[in-house]
Amino acid sequence: MTAHVQGGIERAAVPLAEVVRGDLVESVHAGHLVLLGDGGEPVLERGDADAVIWPRSSVKPFQAVAMLRHGLALPPRLLALAAASHNGEPEHLAGVREILEGVGLDESALRNTPDMPLHPPAAFAWQLEGHGPSSLTQNCSGKHAAMLATCVAAGWDTATYLDVDHPLQVAVRETVAEATGVPVEHVTVDGCGAPLFSTTVRGLARAFGHLAAAPERDPPSPEARVARAMSTFPEMVGGTGRDATLAMRAVPGLVAKDGADGVYGAGLPDGSALAFKVLDGASRPRPAVLAAALRRLGAQDVTGADDAALAMLGDVSVLGAGRPVGAVRPVLDGATAVPSGDAERRS
């Protein structure tokens, strides 16, 4: 049923990464990927760039844009947390509490699904303190706290903020459709309990390109505020060891956001962008594919970029007896490359 609703995305999928152990390809991760140039033109496509997908947490920056449009007022550090899938480290939990306290609420107002922190050391420390799964420590709590703050600012009901017909969620749906340029055709519920709206791989890339290249002006647009907050405070967007955080640290001005089930979106400050969906939902190939795609877009040439850090991000080892015996190898060659001068320059 899912394949039918999603338009049969498995039928057009192609390899995005190979898992090599020793001298054999052990596994293959298939999916869909698109790279867009700084004018939004397709530079590289693998699979079906127009496949309809659930963007999962990759949509959080655009949820934050909708919130800013309706009264959310947060400093950049906390705005980055509003667009986060955070680790549940101490700075993340403190930030969530700060957002709530700023509008006279506490943790009891959160309605996201309770969970443990994503970061194993943070989860261990949380358990040692005698705690179990909590809405506070669930990775989407920054977004949910910001949603509540938006409702307070707009005078909307906070108890029903996750209802699909709540004014906040209607605004989010409109913003997602506007940012991606793709009508929302499917609606469901994300893992955290918030409504989730469909888009396409190409639409997701388009949205990230516009976000990252949002022009500077006074006052800054909601898009520019979200982009600058995320790229300035990448540790709040993910945390220790997270690929989105590492990528944004390596490339100034990059805006990158992972999503569950193998989804990724990223945009460079010149407006070029990428998005991909790993068909089997695995997170293992994501860093290797992300790093290779960013290099194809010229991220290493961005002023101040740390090329060594970008290379390290893409170096995903396959272990045997605790030592590297292979690697996850991105597959971007053999794709349908657009024969433009820009595409040839970037290839």
Salt bridges, closest charged atoms under 4 A:
GLU18 OE1 - ARG329 NH2 2.49
GLU26 OE1 - ARG21 NE 2.93
ASP38 OD2 - ARG346 NH2 3.72
GLU45 OE2 - ARG202 NH1 3.10
ASP50 OD1 - ARG202 NE 2.84
GLU98 OE1 - ARG77 NH2 2.89
GLU107 OE2 - ARG97 NE 2.89
GLU129 OE1 - HIS131 NE2 3.55
GLU178 OE2 - ARG69 NH2 2.93
ASP190 OD1 - ARG56 NE 2.71
GLU216 OE2 - ARG228 NE 2.56
GLU223 OE2 - ARG69 NH2 2.75
ASP243 OD2 - ARG286 NH2 3.50
ASP258 OD2 - ARG242 NH2 3.09
ASP258 OD1 - LYS257 NZ 2.99
ASP258 OD2 - ARG286 NH2 3.55
ASP261 OD2 - ARG56 NH1 2.90
ASP270 OD2 - ARG346 NH2 3.55
ASP280 OD2 - HIS29 ND1 2.81
ASP307 OD1 - ARG295 NH2 2.87
ASP333 OD1 - ARG296 NH2 3.41
ASP342 OD1 - ARG345 NH2 2.74
ASP342 OD2 - ARG346 NE 2.92
